[in-house]
């Protein structure tokens, strides 16, 4: 039920409301071009973990504009009990590594990447409403995950969510406060967000950019200048 590779579930429940909606959409899509559907939000939990977990919509983004096909399938908001919501890709708050652990399903020319529960949960950290906490409780009850170290690593992967918002940006959430609240809920303890998430994530980023290698770079530069052959007179 839990693996950090793409086979995080052994079965997708296509008979669920989310599964039926996706099949209706796929039936209306063109058959002559490659189409990718990236499924996030709460519907992956219904599709791959607990069929009884309710979600009013299926959140996705794609390499194609699907609005005409969503209308043709009768899956618009207000037209279907479970509707399809196509969003920009950056609406999904997730680590760049999320596609590597997503479940892949193929329907001819249509490929679906269904987000791992870990990425589904991380994507809820900005708002963390009551229904989002219910999602955390459900996943923990069924799988025993995410363990504390898994959640720390996942949140370090989206560390920029803890930066101040742009003046024009309406974030509608408090990721700092939500993280503290979540830690008390899941792990029964407090957390220093800056020390446990922000600082380690930025240290890893600096190391990857080579910003911690000042002395080593100076030594290499000195060595290079000593070994450089003298110009011919």
C-alpha positions as CSV (number, residue, x, y, z in Angstrom):
1,X,0.0,0.0,0.0
2,X,3.0,2.4,0.4
3,X,6.1,2.6,-1.7
4,X,8.1,5.6,-2.8
5,X,8.3,4.3,-6.4
6,X,5.6,4.5,-9.0
7,X,3.9,1.3,-7.9
8,X,2.5,2.8,-4.7
9,X,-0.7,0.8,-5.2
10,X,-1.5,-2.5,-6.7
11,X,-4.9,-1.5,-8.1
12,X,-6.6,1.6,-9.5
13,X,-10.3,1.6,-8.6
14,X,-11.8,2.7,-11.9
15,X,-15.3,1.9,-10.7
16,X,-15.1,4.8,-8.3
17,X,-16.7,8.2,-9.1
18,X,-13.3,9.7,-9.9
19,X,-12.4,6.6,-12.0
20,X,-15.7,6.8,-14.0
21,X,-15.2,10.5,-14.6
22,X,-11.7,10.0,-15.9
23,X,-12.9,7.2,-18.2
24,X,-15.6,9.4,-19.6
25,X,-13.1,12.1,-20.3
26,X,-10.6,9.7,-21.9
27,X,-13.4,8.4,-24.2
28,X,-13.9,12.0,-25.6
29,X,-10.2,12.7,-26.2
30,X,-8.5,12.6,-29.6
31,X,-6.9,9.3,-30.5
32,X,-4.2,10.6,-32.8
33,X,-2.0,12.7,-30.5
34,X,-0.2,11.8,-27.2
35,X,-2.0,13.2,-24.2
36,X,-0.8,13.2,-20.6
37,X,-3.1,13.7,-17.6
38,X,-1.5,14.5,-14.3
39,X,-3.9,13.6,-11.5
40,X,-3.5,15.3,-8.1
41,X,-5.8,16.6,-5.3
42,X,-7.8,14.1,-3.3
43,X,-8.9,11.9,-6.1
44,X,-5.7,9.7,-6.1
45,X,-6.6,8.6,-2.6
46,X,-10.0,7.4,-3.9
47,X,-8.5,5.8,-7.0
48,X,-5.7,3.9,-5.4
49,X,-6.1,3.7,-1.7
50,X,-9.7,3.9,-0.3
51,X,-12.6,3.8,-2.8
52,X,-15.0,5.2,-0.2
53,X,-12.9,8.4,0.3
54,X,-15.2,11.1,-1.2
55,X,-14.0,13.9,-3.5
56,X,-16.2,16.3,-5.4
57,X,-13.8,16.8,-8.3
58,X,-10.9,15.4,-10.1
59,X,-8.0,17.9,-10.2
60,X,-5.6,17.5,-13.1
61,X,-3.4,19.3,-15.5
62,X,-2.3,18.3,-19.0
63,X,-0.1,19.0,-22.0
64,X,-3.4,19.9,-23.9
65,X,-6.2,22.3,-23.3
66,X,-9.0,19.9,-22.3
67,X,-11.9,22.4,-21.8
68,X,-13.8,21.4,-25.0
69,X,-13.5,17.7,-24.2
70,X,-14.5,18.2,-20.6
71,X,-17.7,20.0,-21.9
72,X,-18.3,17.2,-24.4
73,X,-18.1,14.6,-21.7
74,X,-20.5,16.6,-19.5
75,X,-17.9,16.9,-16.7
76,X,-18.0,20.6,-16.1
77,X,-18.5,22.0,-12.6
78,X,-22.2,22.4,-12.0
79,X,-23.0,19.8,-14.7
80,X,-21.7,16.6,-13.1
81,X,-21.8,15.3,-9.5
82,X,-18.1,14.6,-9.8
83,X,-16.5,17.1,-12.2
84,X,-13.1,17.5,-13.8
85,X,-11.1,20.6,-12.9
86,X,-8.2,21.4,-15.2
87,X,-5.7,23.7,-13.6
88,X,-2.3,25.1,-14.4
89,X,0.6,22.8,-13.5
90,X,1.9,25.2,-10.8
91,X,-1.3,24.8,-8.8
92,X,-0.1,21.4,-7.6
93,X,2.3,22.1,-4.7
94,X,4.8,19.2,-5.0
95,X,8.4,18.2,-5.2
96,X,9.9,18.0,-8.7
97,X,10.4,14.3,-7.9
98,X,6.7,13.6,-7.7
99,X,6.3,12.2,-11.2
100,X,8.9,9.5,-10.4
101,X,6.7,8.0,-7.7
102,X,3.4,8.5,-9.4
103,X,1.4,5.6,-10.6
104,X,1.4,5.3,-14.4
105,X,-1.7,4.1,-16.3
106,X,-2.1,4.0,-20.1
107,X,-5.2,4.1,-22.2
108,X,-3.8,3.9,-25.8
109,X,-2.4,7.4,-26.6
110,X,-3.4,8.7,-23.1
111,X,-1.1,8.4,-20.2
112,X,-2.2,9.2,-16.7
113,X,0.2,9.9,-13.8
114,X,-1.6,9.6,-10.5
115,X,0.1,11.3,-7.6
116,X,1.5,9.3,-4.7
117,X,-0.3,9.8,-1.4
118,X,2.8,11.5,0.0
119,X,2.6,14.2,-2.7
120,X,-1.2,14.4,-2.3
121,X,-0.8,15.2,1.4
122,X,2.1,17.6,0.9
123,X,0.0,19.5,-1.7
124,X,-2.5,20.3,1.1
125,X,0.0,22.1,3.4
126,X,-0.9,25.6,2.4
127,X,-4.5,25.5,3.5
128,X,-4.8,22.3,5.7
129,X,-8.5,22.5,6.1
130,X,-10.5,20.0,8.2
131,X,-11.0,17.8,5.1
132,X,-7.2,17.9,4.5
133,X,-6.5,16.7,8.0
134,X,-9.0,13.9,7.3
135,X,-6.9,12.9,4.3
136,X,-3.8,12.7,6.5
137,X,-5.7,10.6,9.1
138,X,-7.0,8.2,6.4
139,X,-3.6,7.6,4.8
140,X,-2.0,7.1,8.2
141,X,-4.7,4.7,9.3
142,X,-4.4,2.6,6.1
143,X,-0.7,2.6,5.5
144,X,1.0,3.8,8.7
145,X,2.7,6.5,6.6
146,X,4.0,9.1,6.2
147,X,6.5,8.5,8.9
148,X,8.1,11.6,10.4
149,X,11.3,11.4,8.4
150,X,9.3,10.9,5.2
151,X,7.2,14.0,5.9
152,X,10.3,16.0,6.7
153,X,12.0,15.0,3.5
154,X,8.9,15.7,1.5
155,X,8.4,19.2,3.0
156,X,12.1,20.0,2.4
157,X,11.4,19.3,-1.2
158,X,8.9,22.1,-1.3
159,X,10.8,24.5,1.0
160,X,9.9,27.5,-1.1
161,X,6.3,27.3,0.2
162,X,7.7,28.8,3.4
163,X,9.0,31.9,1.7
164,X,6.9,35.2,2.0
165,X,4.3,35.5,-0.6
166,X,4.4,38.2,-3.4
167,X,2.4,41.3,-2.7
168,X,0.0,40.3,-5.5
169,X,-0.3,36.7,-4.4
170,X,-3.3,35.6,-2.3
171,X,-2.0,32.4,-0.8
172,X,-5.0,31.8,1.5
173,X,-2.9,29.7,3.9
174,X,-0.3,29.6,6.6
175,X,2.2,26.8,5.8
176,X,4.3,27.6,8.9
177,X,1.4,27.3,11.3
178,X,-0.1,24.4,9.4
179,X,3.1,22.4,9.7
180,X,3.2,22.9,13.5
181,X,-0.5,21.9,13.7
182,X,0.1,18.9,11.5
183,X,3.0,17.7,13.6
184,X,1.0,17.8,16.8
185,X,-1.8,15.9,15.0
186,X,0.2,13.2,13.4
187,X,3.3,12.8,15.6
188,X,2.1,14.2,19.0
189,X,5.0,16.6,19.2
190,X,6.0,20.2,18.3
191,X,8.3,21.1,15.5
192,X,10.7,23.9,14.8
193,X,9.9,24.5,11.1
194,X,13.0,26.6,10.5
195,X,15.4,24.2,12.1
196,X,13.9,20.9,10.9
197,X,12.8,21.8,7.4
198,X,13.9,25.2,6.1
199,X,17.6,25.2,7.2
200,X,18.4,21.6,6.1
201,X,16.7,22.1,2.7
202,X,18.6,25.3,2.0
203,X,21.9,23.7,3.1
204,X,21.3,20.9,0.6
205,X,20.5,23.5,-2.1
206,X,23.7,25.4,-1.3
207,X,25.7,22.2,-1.5
208,X,24.1,21.3,-4.8
209,X,24.9,24.7,-6.2
210,X,28.5,24.4,-5.0
211,X,28.2,27.4,-2.6
212,X,29.8,25.5,0.3
213,X,32.9,24.7,-1.6
214,X,34.7,28.1,-1.2
215,X,38.0,26.8,0.3
216,X,38.1,23.8,-2.0
217,X,37.7,26.1,-5.0
218,X,40.4,28.4,-3.8
219,X,42.8,25.5,-3.3
220,X,42.0,24.2,-6.8
221,X,42.5,27.6,-8.3
222,X,45.9,27.9,-6.6
223,X,46.9,24.5,-7.7
224,X,45.9,25.3,-11.3
225,X,48.0,28.5,-11.3
226,X,51.1,26.7,-10.0
227,X,50.8,23.9,-12.6
228,X,50.1,26.2,-15.5
229,X,53.1,26.2,-17.9
230,X,55.0,29.5,-18.3
231,X,54.5,31.4,-21.5
232,X,57.2,31.1,-24.1
233,X,59.6,34.0,-24.1
